[in-house]
């Protein structure tokens, strides 16, 4: 890549950083108080035996429904309790029919993509609300709690929504540490998560004053929003040249008939779902055209519409994943699929918060052996993937907080997608 092209790519990334920073600050400043009160109501539902039921019809909404479910069921912060959550998506049929069958009055129903599925998620929310569920949506859908990110870019909206549900997941636990504030507190006995005060240094665990705790939780929302704003800036700014170079290499592969393979574990698996959906779709908003990143960076012309590209999600087929895990072992679940699908001239995008996941490392090694272009997005200090340069392009998010890493990585792969065009 020429110096001029690299500079233009970095300038384009800087503009995308600025949009995200402004939207993040405005959205969470506006919603911090409401989010604190919603966390309390969610905690009360969970204490009474309720579940979180997430709905998503479109490919992107499906990834969010799966993501919020895995966060609540399999908490990544040591000592946090597992809370029941279910992701209901298009595979199960009409969302309204699924809501009719599976929601209970004490549940929490959350709808993703209600503005892009022809009203299906809204109908599911209506049924859940009529049944007595606490209801949440991110577009007008008749939910009791609605949060609409104030930005037209759908990628940025999705990133803000991901931060929002991560914050709900993190802070709902505060109210379990103040059991006197929960109507269903008897059902929480025997399930305390243990000390996690290091996450909320200003909270007094003995405090039973609801308004004081709500105020503290709202302050924590603002703190977390500031944290992710700074981390997005670090991730996109520090890696601007790498993202631009990776985008050009990936576009060249795709132009020659290559296919993108994507993978990850847990929440990163849902990111693989999302990035695959984004590449398969041509509807991702304004993008930087091939060979004309300058148009996006300097305003010298309108960016072209995105193309749809072939992409395969290596986390998608539960039969394949469980068969490999059962018969060979979890370390092989992605590498085996790279052997099956990968060809010289294809590309592999690996998402890992640690940079040390054995099945991700094995897949990257297999990809290199087969002549695939390899791109990795990793957290912490980059782990083995960064220190041993196990991928051709490595984007590092320098944090040890897994939800924040995933949120910044979502920004990184959205930017990569726009740069590819």
DRENMARNU-514209 format. One record per residue (C-alpha): x, y, z negated; residue number from 1; residue in one letter. Coordinates in pm, 1 decimal, padded with zeros to 6 digits. Layout:
(zaza (X, Y, Z), NUM, "A")
...
This chain:
(zaza (00000.0, 00000.0, 00000.0), 1, "X")
(zaza (00128.8, 00348.0, 00084.5), 2, "X")
(zaza (00195.4, 00602.6, -00188.3), 3, "X")
(zaza (-00084.3, 00819.7, -00047.9), 4, "X")
(zaza (-00333.3, 00533.1, -00057.2), 5, "X")
(zaza (-00232.0, 00439.0, -00410.2), 6, "X")
(zaza (-00270.8, 00798.4, -00524.9), 7, "X")
(zaza (-00613.7, 00824.8, -00361.4), 8, "X")
(zaza (-00727.4, 00502.4, -00526.9), 9, "X")
(zaza (-00615.7, 00629.3, -00866.7), 10, "X")
(zaza (-00800.3, 00959.3, -00814.1), 11, "X")
(zaza (-01117.0, 00768.5, -00725.9), 12, "X")
(zaza (-01087.5, 00565.9, -01046.8), 13, "X")
(zaza (-01038.7, 00887.3, -01245.8), 14, "X")
(zaza (-01369.1, 01020.3, -01112.2), 15, "X")
(zaza (-01545.7, 00698.0, -01210.9), 16, "X")
(zaza (-01393.0, 00727.3, -01559.4), 17, "X")
(zaza (-01528.9, 01081.5, -01595.5), 18, "X")
(zaza (-01883.4, 00974.8, -01503.7), 19, "X")
(zaza (-01873.2, 00692.9, -01757.1), 20, "X")
(zaza (-01730.1, 00905.1, -02037.1), 21, "X")
(zaza (-01995.1, 01173.9, -01999.7), 22, "X")
(zaza (-02283.3, 00925.5, -01978.4), 23, "X")
(zaza (-02160.4, 00725.3, -02278.0), 24, "X")
(zaza (-02125.8, 01033.3, -02498.9), 25, "X")
(zaza (-02467.6, 01173.2, -02404.0), 26, "X")
(zaza (-02657.2, 00845.4, -02433.5), 27, "X")
(zaza (-02536.1, 00736.1, -02775.6), 28, "X")
(zaza (-02549.9, 01085.7, -02925.6), 29, "X")
(zaza (-02917.1, 01089.1, -02828.0), 30, "X")
(zaza (-03002.2, 00736.0, -02943.2), 31, "X")
(zaza (-02789.6, 00674.3, -03254.8), 32, "X")
(zaza (-03070.8, 00739.8, -03503.9), 33, "X")
(zaza (-03324.1, 00525.7, -03316.4), 34, "X")
(zaza (-03074.8, 00241.1, -03282.8), 35, "X")
(zaza (-03018.0, 00239.4, -03659.0), 36, "X")
(zaza (-03391.5, 00201.0, -03721.3), 37, "X")
(zaza (-03423.1, -00066.2, -03454.0), 38, "X")
(zaza (-03141.7, -00266.4, -03616.2), 39, "X")
(zaza (-03339.4, -00263.1, -03942.5), 40, "X")
(zaza (-03658.1, -00383.6, -03774.3), 41, "X")
(zaza (-03466.8, -00658.2, -03591.3), 42, "X")
(zaza (-03305.8, -00773.6, -03916.4), 43, "X")
(zaza (-03649.3, -00797.4, -04077.7), 44, "X")
(zaza (-03772.5, -01013.1, -03788.8), 45, "X")
(zaza (-03472.8, -01243.9, -03813.1), 46, "X")
(zaza (-03515.9, -01266.9, -04192.2), 47, "X")
(zaza (-03874.7, -01385.1, -04137.3), 48, "X")
(zaza (-03756.6, -01660.2, -03901.0), 49, "X")
(zaza (-03795.3, -01471.1, -03574.9), 50, "X")
(zaza (-03580.5, -01517.7, -03265.7), 51, "X")
(zaza (-03446.2, -01288.3, -02997.7), 52, "X")
(zaza (-03603.5, -01379.4, -02661.0), 53, "X")
(zaza (-03433.9, -01208.3, -02365.3), 54, "X")
(zaza (-03590.5, -01183.9, -02018.1), 55, "X")
(zaza (-03412.4, -01118.1, -01688.8), 56, "X")
(zaza (-03524.7, -01188.0, -01331.8), 57, "X")
(zaza (-03267.3, -01029.8, -01100.0), 58, "X")
(zaza (-02912.2, -01171.4, -01080.7), 59, "X")
(zaza (-02766.4, -00880.5, -01281.8), 60, "X")
(zaza (-03049.2, -00891.2, -01538.4), 61, "X")
(zaza (-03000.1, -01265.9, -01571.9), 62, "X")
(zaza (-02637.3, -01209.3, -01671.7), 63, "X")
(zaza (-02742.8, -00964.7, -01944.6), 64, "X")
(zaza (-03013.4, -01198.1, -02077.3), 65, "X")
(zaza (-02755.8, -01476.5, -02103.1), 66, "X")
(zaza (-02496.7, -01242.4, -02252.3), 67, "X")
(zaza (-02714.3, -01108.9, -02534.2), 68, "X")
(zaza (-02824.6, -01463.9, -02619.2), 69, "X")
(zaza (-02471.3, -01601.1, -02649.4), 70, "X")
(zaza (-02363.5, -01306.2, -02866.6), 71, "X")
(zaza (-02636.8, -01367.6, -03124.1), 72, "X")
(zaza (-02611.0, -01748.8, -03125.3), 73, "X")
(zaza (-02230.5, -01772.9, -03119.1), 74, "X")
(zaza (-02093.0, -01468.4, -03303.2), 75, "X")
(zaza (-01731.1, -01397.2, -03221.0), 76, "X")
(zaza (-01661.4, -01206.1, -03544.3), 77, "X")
(zaza (-01552.0, -01450.1, -03813.1), 78, "X")
(zaza (-01803.5, -01472.6, -04095.5), 79, "X")
(zaza (-02105.2, -01349.7, -03902.3), 80, "X")
(zaza (-02415.7, -01565.9, -03913.5), 81, "X")
(zaza (-02557.0, -01732.8, -03603.2), 82, "X")
(zaza (-02894.6, -01583.1, -03516.6), 83, "X")
(zaza (-03145.8, -01758.5, -03287.5), 84, "X")
(zaza (-03164.8, -01618.2, -02935.0), 85, "X")
(zaza (-03290.5, -01752.4, -02601.6), 86, "X")
(zaza (-03226.2, -01622.7, -02249.3), 87, "X")
(zaza (-03522.6, -01675.6, -02014.3), 88, "X")
(zaza (-03440.8, -01615.6, -01647.7), 89, "X")
(zaza (-03568.2, -01685.5, -01298.8), 90, "X")
(zaza (-03460.1, -02050.3, -01313.5), 91, "X")
(zaza (-03747.3, -02115.0, -01552.7), 92, "X")
(zaza (-04011.4, -01963.5, -01324.0), 93, "X")
(zaza (-04232.3, -01660.6, -01378.0), 94, "X")
(zaza (-04115.4, -01459.3, -01678.8), 95, "X")
(zaza (-04469.6, -01391.7, -01795.0), 96, "X")
(zaza (-04551.1, -01762.2, -01796.2), 97, "X")
(zaza (-04235.4, -01831.0, -01996.1), 98, "X")
(zaza (-04325.1, -01555.3, -02242.6), 99, "X")
(zaza (-04671.5, -01706.6, -02284.2), 100, "X")
(zaza (-04521.5, -02046.4, -02365.1), 101, "X")
(zaza (-04224.2, -01955.0, -02579.1), 102, "X")
(zaza (-04269.6, -01629.1, -02770.6), 103, "X")
(zaza (-04396.8, -01622.3, -03128.5), 104, "X")
(zaza (-04544.3, -01328.2, -03321.0), 105, "X")
(zaza (-04232.0, -01281.8, -03535.1), 106, "X")
(zaza (-03992.6, -01275.4, -03237.2), 107, "X")
(zaza (-03800.8, -00990.6, -03073.7), 108, "X")
(zaza (-03847.6, -00966.9, -02695.0), 109, "X")
(zaza (-03596.2, -00775.1, -02483.9), 110, "X")
(zaza (-03632.6, -00715.2, -02109.5), 111, "X")
(zaza (-03353.0, -00649.2, -01862.3), 112, "X")
(zaza (-03406.5, -00525.1, -01507.4), 113, "X")
(zaza (-03768.2, -00422.6, -01560.0), 114, "X")
(zaza (-03722.6, -00153.2, -01294.1), 115, "X")
(zaza (-03611.3, -00393.3, -01020.2), 116, "X")
(zaza (-03821.6, -00710.7, -01041.8), 117, "X")
(zaza (-04162.9, -00598.2, -00921.7), 118, "X")
(zaza (-04306.3, -00574.6, -01272.2), 119, "X")
(zaza (-04234.4, -00932.0, -01382.5), 120, "X")
(zaza (-04031.6, -00840.4, -01691.2), 121, "X")
(zaza (-04287.4, -00573.8, -01782.1), 122, "X")
(zaza (-04565.3, -00833.8, -01772.8), 123, "X")
(zaza (-04359.4, -01060.1, -01997.7), 124, "X")
(zaza (-04302.7, -00771.9, -02239.0), 125, "X")
(zaza (-04675.4, -00692.4, -02237.4), 126, "X")
(zaza (-04761.7, -01050.4, -02327.8), 127, "X")
(zaza (-04496.8, -01058.1, -02600.2), 128, "X")
(zaza (-04613.2, -00728.1, -02747.9), 129, "X")
(zaza (-04976.3, -00840.3, -02750.6), 130, "X")
(zaza (-04863.5, -01148.9, -02940.2), 131, "X")
(zaza (-04701.3, -00931.9, -03206.7), 132, "X")
(zaza (-04336.3, -00935.1, -03096.8), 133, "X")
(zaza (-04100.5, -00643.8, -03146.7), 134, "X")
(zaza (-04030.1, -00537.1, -02786.5), 135, "X")
(zaza (-03731.3, -00361.6, -02625.0), 136, "X")
(zaza (-03668.3, -00251.6, -02264.5), 137, "X")
(zaza (-03432.0, -00027.6, -02070.5), 138, "X")
(zaza (-03682.2, 00106.4, -01819.7), 139, "X")
(zaza (-04052.7, 00190.8, -01847.9), 140, "X")
(zaza (-04213.5, -00145.9, -01924.7), 141, "X")
(zaza (-04461.6, -00082.3, -02204.9), 142, "X")
(zaza (-04214.4, -00190.7, -02474.5), 143, "X")
(zaza (-04232.4, -00055.5, -02827.5), 144, "X")
(zaza (-03868.3, 00053.9, -02800.3), 145, "X")
(zaza (-03741.0, 00184.7, -02467.2), 146, "X")
(zaza (-03391.8, 00317.8, -02397.0), 147, "X")
(zaza (-03318.9, 00469.1, -02055.3), 148, "X")
(zaza (-02953.3, 00555.6, -01987.0), 149, "X")
(zaza (-02939.8, 00907.4, -01836.9), 150, "X")
(zaza (-02737.6, 00828.4, -01524.3), 151, "X")
(zaza (-02838.9, 00717.6, -01172.6), 152, "X")
(zaza (-02548.2, 00479.1, -01110.2), 153, "X")
(zaza (-02680.3, 00129.2, -01179.1), 154, "X")
(zaza (-02336.7, -00003.6, -01276.8), 155, "X")
(zaza (-02291.4, 00266.9, -01538.4), 156, "X")
(zaza (-02644.5, 00207.4, -01667.6), 157, "X")
(zaza (-02569.5, -00162.1, -01706.8), 158, "X")
(zaza (-02246.2, -00085.7, -01892.4), 159, "X")
(zaza (-02428.0, 00142.0, -02137.2), 160, "X")
(zaza (-02695.7, -00121.7, -02191.5), 161, "X")
(zaza (-02428.5, -00383.5, -02264.2), 162, "X")
(zaza (-02273.5, -00155.6, -02524.8), 163, "X")
(zaza (-02619.4, -00097.2, -02672.9), 164, "X")
(zaza (-02701.4, -00464.3, -02722.1), 165, "X")
(zaza (-02353.0, -00535.0, -02855.2), 166, "X")
(zaza (-02407.3, -00256.7, -03110.1), 167, "X")
(zaza (-02746.0, -00402.9, -03205.4), 168, "X")
(zaza (-02583.4, -00742.6, -03254.3), 169, "X")
(zaza (-02299.9, -00601.1, -03464.8), 170, "X")
(zaza (-02508.7, -00373.5, -03685.1), 171, "X")
(zaza (-02813.2, -00592.1, -03744.9), 172, "X")
(zaza (-02586.4, -00786.1, -03981.3), 173, "X")
(zaza (-02542.8, -00481.5, -04205.2), 174, "X")
(zaza (-02899.2, -00522.4, -04327.3), 175, "X")
(zaza (-02836.4, -00883.9, -04426.0), 176, "X")
(zaza (-02566.0, -00747.0, -04654.3), 177, "X")
(zaza (-02838.0, -00524.5, -04809.0), 178, "X")
(zaza (-03100.3, -00792.9, -04855.0), 179, "X")
(zaza (-03316.3, -00576.2, -05078.7), 180, "X")
(zaza (-03404.3, -00373.1, -04768.0), 181, "X")
(zaza (-03552.4, -00670.8, -04582.1), 182, "X")
(zaza (-03916.7, -00773.7, -04607.4), 183, "X")
(zaza (-03817.5, -01134.1, -04533.8), 184, "X")
(zaza (-03520.4, -01132.5, -04769.9), 185, "X")
(zaza (-03610.4, -01462.1, -04940.1), 186, "X")
(zaza (-03541.1, -01648.9, -04616.6), 187, "X")
(zaza (-03186.9, -01510.8, -04604.8), 188, "X")
(zaza (-03073.0, -01686.9, -04921.0), 189, "X")
(zaza (-02797.6, -01935.4, -04860.1), 190, "X")
(zaza (-02708.4, -01775.4, -04527.7), 191, "X")
(zaza (-02490.7, -01482.9, -04628.9), 192, "X")
(zaza (-02208.0, -01425.3, -04388.2), 193, "X")
(zaza (-01941.2, -01330.7, -04637.0), 194, "X")
(zaza (-01736.7, -01011.6, -04645.0), 195, "X")
(zaza (-01728.1, -00802.6, -04330.8), 196, "X")
(zaza (-01694.8, -00461.2, -04491.9), 197, "X")
(zaza (-01375.8, -00392.6, -04296.7), 198, "X")
(zaza (-01599.7, -00334.8, -03996.0), 199, "X")
(zaza (-01803.2, -00066.7, -04175.2), 200, "X")
(zaza (-01560.8, 00103.5, -04416.0), 201, "X")
(zaza (-01808.6, 00372.3, -04524.4), 202, "X")
(zaza (-02089.7, 00132.7, -04619.1), 203, "X")
(zaza (-02148.2, 00048.1, -04983.6), 204, "X")
(zaza (-02268.8, -00313.9, -04986.4), 205, "X")
(zaza (-02462.2, -00250.1, -05309.8), 206, "X")
(zaza (-02661.2, 00034.7, -05156.2), 207, "X")
(zaza (-03034.9, -00039.1, -05149.8), 208, "X")
(zaza (-03149.7, 00304.7, -05035.6), 209, "X")
(zaza (-03294.7, 00248.5, -04689.9), 210, "X")
(zaza (-03250.6, 00603.6, -04560.3), 211, "X")
(zaza (-02888.1, 00612.2, -04671.7), 212, "X")
(zaza (-02809.8, 00280.0, -04505.5), 213, "X")
(zaza (-02990.4, 00389.3, -04188.4), 214, "X")
(zaza (-02781.9, 00705.0, -04182.2), 215, "X")
(zaza (-02462.4, 00503.5, -04225.9), 216, "X")
(zaza (-02562.9, 00262.4, -03950.5), 217, "X")
(zaza (-02638.7, 00553.9, -03717.7), 218, "X")
(zaza (-02292.9, 00694.3, -03789.7), 219, "X")
(zaza (-02147.3, 00354.9, -03706.5), 220, "X")
(zaza (-02332.2, 00358.7, -03371.5), 221, "X")
(zaza (-02163.8, 00689.3, -03292.5), 222, "X")
(zaza (-01824.4, 00556.6, -03398.7), 223, "X")
(zaza (-01859.9, 00248.4, -03179.9), 224, "X")
(zaza (-01972.2, 00460.8, -02884.7), 225, "X")
(zaza (-01663.6, 00679.2, -02925.4), 226, "X")
(zaza (-01447.0, 00366.7, -02946.9), 227, "X")
(zaza (-01577.8, 00217.6, -02622.3), 228, "X")
(zaza (-01556.1, 00554.1, -02448.0), 229, "X")
(zaza (-01186.9, 00575.1, -02531.4), 230, "X")
(zaza (-01127.7, 00210.3, -02441.2), 231, "X")
(zaza (-01295.4, 00245.7, -02100.5), 232, "X")
(zaza (-01074.2, 00544.7, -02031.3), 233, "X")
(zaza (-00764.8, 00347.6, -02132.1), 234, "X")
(zaza (-00859.3, 00043.3, -01927.4), 235, "X")
(zaza (-00946.9, 00229.9, -01610.0), 236, "X")
(zaza (-00677.2, 00496.7, -01633.0), 237, "X")
(zaza (-00384.9, 00273.0, -01730.8), 238, "X")
(zaza (-00484.5, 00017.3, -01467.5), 239, "X")
(zaza (-00594.3, 00256.5, -01190.8), 240, "X")
(zaza (-00309.9, 00166.4, -00955.7), 241, "X")
(zaza (-00352.0, -00206.5, -01023.9), 242, "X")
(zaza (-00726.6, -00189.7, -00960.9), 243, "X")
(zaza (-00674.8, -00002.5, -00634.4), 244, "X")
(zaza (-00408.7, -00248.9, -00518.6), 245, "X")
(zaza (-00619.1, -00550.3, -00621.0), 246, "X")
(zaza (-00919.3, -00406.9, -00436.1), 247, "X")
(zaza (-00721.7, -00363.5, -00114.9), 248, "X")
(zaza (-00577.7, -00713.8, -00136.2), 249, "X")
(zaza (-00918.5, -00862.0, -00212.2), 250, "X")
(zaza (-01083.2, -00670.5, 00073.7), 251, "X")
(zaza (-00817.9, -00801.8, 00311.9), 252, "X")
(zaza (-00887.8, -01158.4, 00197.9), 253, "X")
(zaza (-01261.8, -01114.6, 00235.3), 254, "X")
(zaza (-01222.1, -00956.9, 00579.8), 255, "X")
(zaza (-01034.3, -01268.1, 00690.2), 256, "X")
(zaza (-01319.9, -01493.2, 00579.8), 257, "X")
(zaza (-01219.5, -01560.9, 00220.7), 258, "X")
(zaza (-01450.2, -01629.7, -00072.4), 259, "X")
(zaza (-01427.2, -01488.3, -00424.2), 260, "X")
(zaza (-01442.2, -01739.0, -00712.9), 261, "X")
(zaza (-01514.2, -01599.5, -01061.5), 262, "X")
(zaza (-01488.8, -01757.0, -01406.3), 263, "X")
(zaza (-01489.1, -01692.2, -01780.4), 264, "X")
(zaza (-01598.4, -01840.8, -02114.7), 265, "X")
(zaza (-01890.1, -01732.4, -02334.1), 266, "X")
(zaza (-01965.9, -01364.0, -02285.7), 267, "X")
(zaza (-01700.8, -01362.2, -02013.7), 268, "X")
(zaza (-01899.6, -01635.3, -01836.5), 269, "X")
(zaza (-02191.1, -01394.0, -01813.9), 270, "X")
(zaza (-01950.0, -01135.2, -01672.8), 271, "X")
(zaza (-01854.8, -01389.7, -01406.8), 272, "X")
(zaza (-02227.9, -01423.1, -01330.8), 273, "X")
(zaza (-02255.7, -01046.8, -01298.7), 274, "X")
(zaza (-01951.0, -00988.3, -01080.7), 275, "X")
(zaza (-02060.1, -01271.6, -00850.2), 276, "X")
(zaza (-02405.5, -01116.4, -00820.3), 277, "X")
(zaza (-02248.7, -00779.0, -00742.4), 278, "X")
(zaza (-02031.4, -00917.0, -00461.9), 279, "X")
(zaza (-02318.4, -01112.9, -00310.7), 280, "X")
(zaza (-02530.2, -00796.8, -00306.7), 281, "X")
(zaza (-02474.0, -00501.7, -00074.9), 282, "X")
(zaza (-02677.6, -00276.6, -00301.9), 283, "X")
(zaza (-02422.1, -00145.4, -00550.5), 284, "X")
(zaza (-02451.0, 00226.9, -00487.8), 285, "X")
(zaza (-02186.0, 00448.1, -00338.3), 286, "X")
(zaza (-01861.8, 00266.0, -00273.3), 287, "X")
(zaza (-01520.9, 00355.1, -00139.7), 288, "X")
(zaza (-01489.0, 00243.6, 00220.2), 289, "X")
(zaza (-01200.1, 00031.7, 00335.0), 290, "X")
(zaza (-00909.5, 00250.0, 00430.8), 291, "X")
(zaza (-01090.0, 00563.8, 00317.4), 292, "X")
(zaza (-01066.2, 00568.4, -00059.5), 293, "X")
(zaza (-00976.0, 00936.1, -00010.6), 294, "X")
(zaza (-01340.0, 01004.5, 00081.9), 295, "X")
(zaza (-01452.9, 00893.6, -00261.4), 296, "X")
(zaza (-01171.5, 01070.4, -00442.3), 297, "X")
(zaza (-01168.7, 01403.8, -00271.3), 298, "X")
(zaza (-01523.6, 01447.5, -00149.5), 299, "X")
(zaza (-01409.6, 01443.7, 00213.7), 300, "X")
(zaza (-01710.0, 01255.5, 00348.9), 301, "X")
(zaza (-01987.5, 01027.5, 00230.4), 302, "X")
(zaza (-01881.9, 00680.4, 00113.2), 303, "X")
(zaza (-02023.1, 00391.6, 00315.0), 304, "X")
(zaza (-02273.5, 00135.5, 00188.2), 305, "X")
(zaza (-02130.5, -00180.0, 00035.9), 306, "X")
(zaza (-02122.7, -00508.6, 00222.0), 307, "X")
(zaza (-02233.1, -00838.0, 00075.8), 308, "X")
(zaza (-01945.6, -01084.8, 00034.6), 309, "X")
(zaza (-01932.0, -01460.0, -00034.8), 310, "X")
(zaza (-01875.2, -01529.8, -00404.4), 311, "X")
(zaza (-01908.5, -01839.5, -00622.6), 312, "X")
(zaza (-01963.3, -01838.0, -00998.8), 313, "X")
(zaza (-01771.2, -02129.0, -01151.2), 314, "X")
(zaza (-01978.6, -02107.7, -01470.9), 315, "X")
(zaza (-02315.4, -02136.3, -01295.7), 316, "X")
(zaza (-02379.0, -02507.5, -01255.8), 317, "X")
(zaza (-02430.2, -02661.8, -01600.0), 318, "X")
(zaza (-02426.6, -03014.0, -01454.7), 319, "X")
(zaza (-02079.4, -02963.0, -01306.2), 320, "X")
(zaza (-01941.7, -02785.3, -01612.1), 321, "X")
(zaza (-02072.1, -03042.8, -01861.2), 322, "X")
(zaza (-01971.5, -03339.2, -01643.3), 323, "X")
(zaza (-01611.6, -03217.3, -01620.7), 324, "X")
(zaza (-01599.9, -03126.6, -01991.0), 325, "X")
(zaza (-01736.7, -03468.6, -02088.8), 326, "X")
(zaza (-01533.3, -03684.0, -01853.3), 327, "X")
(zaza (-01202.8, -03494.6, -01837.3), 328, "X")
(zaza (-01207.1, -03218.3, -02097.4), 329, "X")
(zaza (-01296.3, -02852.2, -02136.2), 330, "X")
(zaza (-00954.7, -02743.1, -02012.5), 331, "X")
(zaza (-01039.8, -02872.6, -01663.6), 332, "X")
(zaza (-01386.2, -02719.6, -01613.9), 333, "X")
(zaza (-01261.5, -02438.0, -01389.3), 334, "X")
(zaza (-00948.5, -02591.9, -01235.9), 335, "X")
(zaza (-01149.1, -02888.3, -01108.6), 336, "X")
(zaza (-01384.0, -02650.3, -00928.1), 337, "X")
(zaza (-01092.0, -02452.3, -00785.6), 338, "X")
(zaza (-00971.4, -02782.9, -00638.6), 339, "X")
(zaza (-01316.7, -02844.1, -00492.4), 340, "X")
(zaza (-01391.1, -02496.6, -00355.2), 341, "X")
(zaza (-01066.7, -02303.7, -00329.9), 342, "X")
(zaza (-00882.9, -02261.4, -00000.2), 343, "X")
(zaza (-00576.0, -02068.0, 00095.5), 344, "X")
(zaza (-00705.1, -01719.8, 00170.0), 345, "X")
(zaza (-00969.4, -01721.3, -00103.5), 346, "X")
(zaza (-00951.1, -01515.9, -00426.1), 347, "X")
(zaza (-00998.0, -01602.0, -00793.5), 348, "X")
(zaza (-01111.0, -01350.2, -01056.6), 349, "X")
(zaza (-01058.8, -01469.5, -01415.1), 350, "X")
(zaza (-01208.8, -01291.3, -01717.4), 351, "X")
(zaza (-01065.6, -01359.6, -02063.0), 352, "X")
(zaza (-01076.7, -01147.2, -02375.9), 353, "X")
(zaza (-00764.3, -01313.1, -02520.4), 354, "X")
(zaza (-00557.3, -01385.7, -02211.9), 355, "X")
(zaza (-00478.7, -01724.0, -02366.8), 356, "X")
(zaza (-00777.5, -01947.4, -02284.3), 357, "X")
(zaza (-00635.8, -02283.4, -02168.2), 358, "X")
(zaza (-00907.7, -02347.8, -01908.2), 359, "X")
(zaza (-00857.0, -02000.0, -01758.6), 360, "X")
(zaza (-00477.8, -02042.3, -01745.3), 361, "X")
(zaza (-00514.2, -02387.2, -01586.7), 362, "X")
(zaza (-00750.0, -02248.4, -01323.9), 363, "X")
(zaza (-00516.3, -01960.1, -01237.8), 364, "X")
(zaza (-00226.5, -02204.7, -01199.0), 365, "X")
(zaza (-00437.1, -02423.2, -00969.9), 366, "X")
(zaza (-00540.1, -02118.7, -00771.5), 367, "X")
(zaza (-00179.7, -02018.3, -00713.8), 368, "X")
(zaza (-00087.1, -02369.7, -00606.6), 369, "X")
(zaza (-00362.0, -02352.5, -00344.6), 370, "X")
(zaza (-00267.5, -02010.8, -00210.6), 371, "X")
(zaza (-00551.9, -01807.4, -00365.3), 372, "X")
(zaza (-00516.9, -01440.9, -00448.2), 373, "X")
(zaza (-00545.7, -01422.5, -00828.2), 374, "X")
(zaza (-00682.5, -01134.2, -01037.4), 375, "X")
(zaza (-00720.2, -01144.2, -01416.6), 376, "X")
(zaza (-00892.3, -00909.6, -01660.6), 377, "X")
(zaza (-00769.7, -00967.8, -02015.5), 378, "X")
(zaza (-00781.3, -00811.3, -02362.9), 379, "X")
(zaza (-00556.8, -00782.2, -02668.1), 380, "X")
(zaza (-00198.4, -00741.9, -02538.7), 381, "X")
(zaza (-00279.8, -00946.3, -02227.8), 382, "X")
(zaza (-00181.2, -01280.9, -02381.1), 383, "X")
(zaza (00006.2, -01540.1, -02178.5), 384, "X")
(zaza (-00165.8, -01431.2, -01860.3), 385, "X")
(zaza (-00004.5, -01086.5, -01878.6), 386, "X")
(zaza (00329.7, -01171.3, -02038.5), 387, "X")
(zaza (00395.8, -01464.6, -01802.7), 388, "X")
(zaza (00242.1, -01290.9, -01498.5), 389, "X")
(zaza (00006.7, -01581.5, -01433.6), 390, "X")
(zaza (-00203.2, -01374.1, -01191.3), 391, "X")
(zaza (-00109.6, -01151.0, -00901.1), 392, "X")
(zaza (-00296.4, -00856.0, -01051.7), 393, "X")
(zaza (-00355.9, -00824.3, -01426.9), 394, "X")
(zaza (-00583.1, -00556.6, -01578.8), 395, "X")
(zaza (-00529.7, -00526.9, -01955.2), 396, "X")
(zaza (-00780.9, -00378.7, -02200.5), 397, "X")
(zaza (-00578.3, -00301.6, -02512.2), 398, "X")
(zaza (-00814.4, -00389.7, -02795.3), 399, "X")
(zaza (-00867.9, -00677.2, -03036.4), 400, "X")
(zaza (-01244.3, -00619.4, -03065.3), 401, "X")
(zaza (-01413.4, -00865.7, -02832.0), 402, "X")
(zaza (-01741.1, -00677.3, -02765.8), 403, "X")
(zaza (-01547.0, -00360.8, -02676.5), 404, "X")
(zaza (-01311.3, -00561.2, -02451.0), 405, "X")
(zaza (-01605.9, -00709.2, -02261.2), 406, "X")
(zaza (-01766.5, -00368.0, -02219.6), 407, "X")
(zaza (-01446.8, -00218.2, -02077.5), 408, "X")
(zaza (-01396.3, -00520.5, -01851.9), 409, "X")
(zaza (-01746.0, -00467.8, -01712.2), 410, "X")
(zaza (-01638.7, -00117.3, -01612.2), 411, "X")
(zaza (-01321.4, -00257.8, -01456.8), 412, "X")
(zaza (-01494.2, -00515.8, -01238.3), 413, "X")
(zaza (-01764.9, -00266.0, -01138.4), 414, "X")
(zaza (-01491.6, -00025.7, -01027.6), 415, "X")
(zaza (-01313.3, -00308.9, -00844.3), 416, "X")
(zaza (-01636.5, -00389.1, -00661.4), 417, "X")
(zaza (-01687.3, -00028.4, -00554.8), 418, "X")
(zaza (-01330.0, 00000.1, -00433.1), 419, "X")
(zaza (-01364.1, -00317.4, -00224.3), 420, "X")
(zaza (-01672.7, -00174.0, -00047.8), 421, "X")
